[in-house]
Amino acid sequence: MSTAPRTPLQSVVRQMSFATGVAAALSITACQQQPPKQQASTRICTDPSGARIPDENCHRSGGGAGSAALWYFGAAALARTAYGQRATGGSYTAPESSRGFGATARGTAGG
């Protein structure tokens, strides 16, 4: 039994079907390997010992190194830290998403 020879159009359709299937499989795999989204970050104002103080203190002093008030960055849950309570689970280094031209790292004030 012999099969009829394929026309050029049939060959192209077969090749495109294969290429489309491979592309779909690769895109599904790529989507599954993406890292989970990072949690939204926030900032709170702390004194040099790491205790939370009102954000106005950082707004007045700039909240940078060498000031009496420092911005402390962390997950959004950090905003629930009570005034006077030591901030934990974050860093005094701003996350990458809040750096750059026109970027701000605004948090919510809680208490």
Steps between C-alpha positions, in 0.01 A plus 500: 500500500635831404366837597450786264782754495434816701449829327719794607201654675439185706868495604487863612178442697652197671818691592301796633282271711809346655663840562181637658478201732863539609454875559188438710678239711797733559279791599306288749825380654635855520187624675524227760861583584446867579579589861205591721416868521675678779283634773420867483750697704450789734712716725471625853705751691720374785736651752866386504411210733246365248181599688217639289437873524256725306585529129512879529839461672647343186330754273662785696847343527509328161510154659849424372819372660638736761161641598314442827213337309543225239268344241462124553375299200315169503186311406165679513430334837776720646248786505323321790805553725382709797677822597781422742517136385824381340474450123605154378508303177617781276800712414624857501577454129224604260373219274595517130145585398512824700830624357558703191378817337160608622455196725374523855461244774179604665355296777194524714500637850351272758484511870 
